Amino acid sequence: MTLDNKKIKNGREDRMIKKLNNSKPQNGTNLEEDWDNFVQEEGLIDYNKIPLKRAEIKGWVKFAFWFLRIYIVIMIVLVIVGFSRIH
């Protein structure tokens, strides 16, 4: 590593250490507020605040899910019948 790269790396680390040392103690801090501030400062998209839309299930996938439900019910009935025949 060249001398310039070491200076840049050390400069970044020093700034991060100073930032961490100057931060508030964790006791009593509002993590939700800290997260909102972080997202705003970094210019990120907070995906937790975007509501999710459910995809419509159609076609063979819908058929497969119905088949799976029916299969599970049949298996449960067979297990109950099997345990009821044990003497």
C-alpha positions as YAML, in Angstrom:
chain: A
units: angstrom
residues:
- id: 1
  name: MET
  ca: [0.00, 0.00, 0.00]
- id: 2
  name: THR
  ca: [1.38, 3.38, -0.92]
- id: 3
  name: LEU
  ca: [1.88, 6.16, 1.57]
- id: 4
  name: ASP
  ca: [-1.00, 8.22, 0.11]
- id: 5
  name: ASN
  ca: [-3.43, 5.31, 0.43]
- id: 6
  name: LYS
  ca: [-2.40, 4.79, 4.06]
- id: 7
  name: LYS
  ca: [-3.04, 8.47, 4.79]
- id: 8
  name: ILE
  ca: [-6.48, 8.29, 3.18]
- id: 9
  name: LYS
  ca: [-7.35, 5.08, 5.02]
- id: 10
  name: ASN
  ca: [-6.13, 6.44, 8.35]
- id: 11
  name: GLY
  ca: [-8.00, 9.69, 7.76]
- id: 12
  name: ARG
  ca: [-11.27, 7.82, 7.23]
- id: 13
  name: GLU
  ca: [-10.71, 5.67, 10.29]
- id: 14
  name: ASP
  ca: [-9.85, 8.71, 12.41]
- id: 15
  name: ARG
  ca: [-13.02, 10.49, 11.32]
- id: 16
  name: MET
  ca: [-15.14, 7.44, 12.07]
- id: 17
  name: ILE
  ca: [-13.56, 7.01, 15.51]
- id: 18
  name: LYS
  ca: [-14.13, 10.68, 16.32]
- id: 19
  name: LYS
  ca: [-17.73, 10.42, 15.16]
- id: 20
  name: LEU
  ca: [-18.32, 7.35, 17.32]
- id: 21
  name: ASN
  ca: [-16.69, 8.94, 20.36]
- id: 22
  name: ASN
  ca: [-18.73, 12.12, 20.00]
- id: 23
  name: SER
  ca: [-22.03, 10.27, 19.66]
- id: 24
  name: LYS
  ca: [-24.61, 10.20, 22.41]
- id: 25
  name: PRO
  ca: [-24.67, 7.26, 24.82]
- id: 26
  name: GLN
  ca: [-27.06, 4.46, 23.89]
- id: 27
  name: ASN
  ca: [-29.12, 4.76, 27.08]
- id: 28
  name: GLY
  ca: [-32.28, 6.72, 26.46]
- id: 29
  name: THR
  ca: [-31.73, 7.35, 22.75]
- id: 30
  name: ASN
  ca: [-34.58, 6.95, 20.33]
- id: 31
  name: LEU
  ca: [-33.42, 4.36, 17.78]
- id: 32
  name: GLU
  ca: [-36.29, 5.14, 15.40]
- id: 33
  name: GLU
  ca: [-35.29, 8.80, 15.35]
- id: 34
  name: ASP
  ca: [-31.63, 7.88, 14.87]
- id: 35
  name: TRP
  ca: [-32.52, 5.62, 11.94]
- id: 36
  name: ASP
  ca: [-34.64, 8.34, 10.32]
- id: 37
  name: ASN
  ca: [-31.78, 10.82, 10.70]
- id: 38
  name: PHE
  ca: [-29.31, 8.33, 9.22]
- id: 39
  name: VAL
  ca: [-31.54, 7.63, 6.21]
- id: 40
  name: GLN
  ca: [-32.05, 11.34, 5.63]
- id: 41
  name: GLU
  ca: [-28.33, 12.19, 5.93]
- id: 42
  name: GLU
  ca: [-27.24, 9.40, 3.59]
- id: 43
  name: GLY
  ca: [-30.01, 10.03, 1.06]
- id: 44
  name: LEU
  ca: [-31.25, 6.46, 1.26]
- id: 45
  name: ILE
  ca: [-34.71, 5.05, 0.63]
- id: 46
  name: ASP
  ca: [-36.32, 3.68, 3.79]
- id: 47
  name: TYR
  ca: [-38.01, 0.53, 2.49]
- id: 48
  name: ASN
  ca: [-39.64, -0.04, 5.90]
- id: 49
  name: LYS
  ca: [-41.99, 2.90, 5.25]
- id: 50
  name: ILE
  ca: [-43.14, 1.74, 1.79]
- id: 51
  name: PRO
  ca: [-46.22, -0.50, 2.03]
- id: 52
  name: LEU
  ca: [-45.92, -3.85, 0.29]
- id: 53
  name: LYS
  ca: [-48.43, -4.92, -2.33]
- id: 54
  name: ARG
  ca: [-49.34, -8.58, -2.50]
- id: 55
  name: ALA
  ca: [-49.02, -10.26, -5.85]
- id: 56
  name: GLU
  ca: [-52.13, -11.84, -7.28]
- id: 57
  name: ILE
  ca: [-51.80, -15.61, -7.45]
- id: 58
  name: LYS
  ca: [-53.15, -17.00, -10.69]
- id: 59
  name: GLY
  ca: [-52.73, -19.81, -13.15]
- id: 60
  name: TRP
  ca: [-51.04, -23.08, -12.25]
- id: 61
  name: VAL
  ca: [-49.68, -21.64, -8.99]
- id: 62
  name: LYS
  ca: [-53.22, -21.14, -7.69]
- id: 63
  name: PHE
  ca: [-54.06, -24.71, -8.71]
- id: 64
  name: ALA
  ca: [-50.91, -26.03, -6.99]
- id: 65
  name: PHE
  ca: [-51.76, -24.26, -3.73]
- id: 66
  name: TRP
  ca: [-55.30, -25.68, -3.75]
- id: 67
  name: PHE
  ca: [-53.91, -29.15, -4.47]
- id: 68
  name: LEU
  ca: [-51.47, -28.74, -1.57]
- id: 69
  name: ARG
  ca: [-54.28, -27.74, 0.81]
- id: 70
  name: ILE
  ca: [-56.37, -30.73, -0.22]
- id: 71
  name: TYR
  ca: [-53.35, -33.04, 0.12]
- id: 72
  name: ILE
  ca: [-52.64, -31.78, 3.66]
- id: 73
  name: VAL
  ca: [-56.28, -32.33, 4.71]
- id: 74
  name: ILE
  ca: [-56.26, -35.86, 3.28]
- id: 75
  name: MET
  ca: [-52.99, -36.68, 5.09]
- id: 76
  name: ILE
  ca: [-54.35, -35.36, 8.40]
- id: 77
  name: VAL
  ca: [-57.50, -37.48, 7.99]
- id: 78
  name: LEU
  ca: [-55.41, -40.57, 7.22]
- id: 79
  name: VAL
  ca: [-53.20, -39.98, 10.27]
- id: 80
  name: ILE
  ca: [-56.27, -39.61, 12.50]
- id: 81
  name: VAL
  ca: [-57.78, -42.81, 11.06]
- id: 82
  name: GLY
  ca: [-54.46, -44.62, 11.55]
- id: 83
  name: PHE
  ca: [-54.11, -43.56, 15.18]
- id: 84
  name: SER
  ca: [-57.75, -44.42, 15.92]
- id: 85
  name: ARG
  ca: [-57.19, -48.04, 14.82]
- id: 86
  name: ILE
  ca: [-54.35, -48.59, 17.29]
- id: 87
  name: HIS
  ca: [-55.62, -50.81, 20.13]
...
